[in-house]
Amino acid sequence: MAAELKQKEIVPWHDFVAGSLGGMAQVTVGQPMDTIKTRLQIEGPNGRFAGPMDCFRKTIKNEGFLGLYKGMASPLVGVAAVNALLFAAYSNFKKLQEPYPGGPLTLTQIGIAGAGAGIVNAVLASPVELLKIKMQAQYGSGSTVHYSGPVDCARQLIKEHGIRHGLMRGYWITVIREIPGYAGFYAGFEGMKRYLTPAGENPATYPLGLLSLMASGASGGVSYWFACYPLDMLKSMIQNQKNPPKGAFYIVDAAKQVYREGGIKPFFRGFSPTIIRAVPAAAATFTTYELVMRALSGL
């Protein structure tokens, strides 16, 4: 039975469908807190918001509740490709490390597979998140906004700066973020999943209940952000700049700029809403992924 399940789990289109639906669940659940996180990240030391709750109140007051969902179109449309690529790459990096077909991996190997998947995933995640951030950074509506939507945003960026410095701006900082981020993401999920699996059962095949899956997913989401948050803050700042960054060491230059603002503290702007968001968003992602994989495997 275990061997049969293993064979079914690695069918490529299963990963595509489950990853796509898992990503859509993540965006739907997590977008409001993601908007607050991004707006806090890109504000300078004397920004317009006093903190997460102030950002939440002002966004709803000035833009309505749907203001919290700004930028949602980009990740929702792109999430199918992004998450399908991520989960498929993760499955393949795991297979490369298996001691034998279906053999168990250590949590270190799980982390390595996650890091590899993150590197692959960055090629799609970078432009999708760039468009999301540009839309989230717009305050107000109507004539006060520069971009009418993600397609218009992409068109203008490419027209002004080309593909490399426009649509793919922030690619390398995205790669650097994804390596520790997805190592923590998958190791956190798998570690909690193994902890919650009854003694004597195989974590790879044992069907955990809904609450256990949600707890495992939440663990993965929180682990992701603890592993990479300062890098994500730098990425948001770099991608939101009006003009492309200059020089081969633009990431170091951006880090120095943030440090001059107030030491280590500015690197964690928006951290609290990010962790609050991570729990339900990652729980929704992994739970949806696992349940869809089980359904496609005929269990």
DOROMAR-792566 format. One record per residue (C-alpha): x, y, z. Coordinates in steps of 0.2 Angstrom, whole numbers, plus 2048, in hexadecimal, padded with zeros to 3 digits. Each point is the difference from the previous one (the first is absolute). Layout:
<pts>
XYZ...
</pts>
This chain:
<pts>
80080080080E80C8048097FD7F07F08027F67FC8118098128067FD7FE7FC7ED7F080A80080680E80A80E8057F37F58017F18048117F97EF8067FC7FA7FB81280D80C8067FB80E7F47ED7FF8058037FE81380D80E8007F580C7F67F17FD80B80B8018108078117FA7EF8077FC7FB7FC81280F8088067FD8117F77ED8008048047FE81380F80A8027FF80F7F47F980D80D80E7FD80C80D7FF7F17FA8127FB8038068118117F88018058077EF7FB8128048098008108107F97F880180D7F27FC80F80C80F8098068048048127F480F8007F37F77F67ED8038007FC7F180C8037FF8127FF7ED8007F67F17F97EF8058088028127FA8047F97EF7F17F58017F480E80580680D7F47FF7F47F17EE7FC8047FC8128048088077F07FD7F17F47F37F58078027EE8058057FB7EE80F80B8028077F280A7FF7F57F080A80C7F580D7F67F67F67F08027FE7FE7ED8127FD7FD8037F280C7EF7F87FD8037FF7ED8127FB8027FF7F580F7FB7F17F58118007F780A80680F7FA7F380C7FF7F27F38128047FC8058008137F87F08058057F77F18128068027FF7FB8127FB7EE7FC80E7FE7F380D80780C7FA7F380D8017F27F48128057FC8057FD8127F67F080480B7F28067F57F47F67EF8037F77F480680D80D80080E7FF80C80F80981080080780980F7FA8128048108077FA7FD7F87EF7EE80680080881280380C7FE7F17F27FA7F57F681080580F80B7FD8027F97EF7ED8027FC80181280680E8047F47F67F97F17F08088078088128008008017ED7ED8028017FD80681280B8107FC7F58087F37F07FA8088058088108078107F87EF8037F87F77FC81180B80C8097FE80E7F37ED7FF8028007FF81380B80F8017F380B7F77F580980C7EF8067FC7F67FD7F07FB8077EF80B80E7F980C7FF80F8077EF7FB80E7FE7F37FC7EE7FB7EE7FA7FC8047EE80280E7F38008007FF7ED8028137FE80D80080D80A7F37F77FE8097EF80681080880F7F88088067F87F17FD80F7F580A80B80C80E7F48067FF7F07F57FE7EE8078107FF80A7FF81080A7ED8027FE7F67F080280E7F680880680D80C8057F88108037EF7F98117FC8097F98068117F17F57FD80C7F17FD80A8048107F080180A7F97F07F980F7F58057FE8018137ED8047FF7FB7F07F780D7F680A7F780580F7EF7FF7F88017EE7FC80A7FA80E7F480980C7F17F77F88087EF7FF8078018127EF8048077F87F37F580C7F38077FD8058127EE7FE7FE8007F07F77FC7F180C80F7F68058037F17F57F88087F18088077F07FF8137FF8017FF7ED7F07F67FF7F68028107F180B7FD80080D80D7F08088067FB8127FA8068098108107F78008038057EE7FC81280480C80080E80D7F97F57FD80C7F380080F80C8117F98078078017EF7F98127FC8078078118117F77FC8018087EF7FF81180780C7FE80F80D7F97F37FF80F7F47F680F80680E80D7FF8037FB7EE7EE8017FC80081280780F8057F47F77F87F17F080A80380A81080180B7FC7F17F17FB7F57F680F80580D80D7FB7FB80B7F28107FD7F780A7F07FE80E7FD80D8128047FA8107F68028057EE8027FE8028137EF8088017FA7F480D80E80580C7FD8127FC7ED7FE8048057F781180B80E8047F380D7FD7F37F780B80D7FE80E8048138007ED8038038017F881180B7F08017F87EF8007EE8058057FB8077EE8047EE7F97F17FA8097F380D7FB7F07F67FD8067F18097F17FE80C7F28007F380B7F47F58017F380E7ED8028037FD7FE7EE80C7F17FF7F67F580B7EF7FF7F68088037EF80D7F28017F37F58097F48027F180E7FD7F48077F08077EF7F98057F88037EF8107F97F77FF7F080B7EE7FD7FE8008037ED80F7F47FF7F67F380A7F18027F580A7FF7F08087F08077EF7F88028027FF813
</pts>
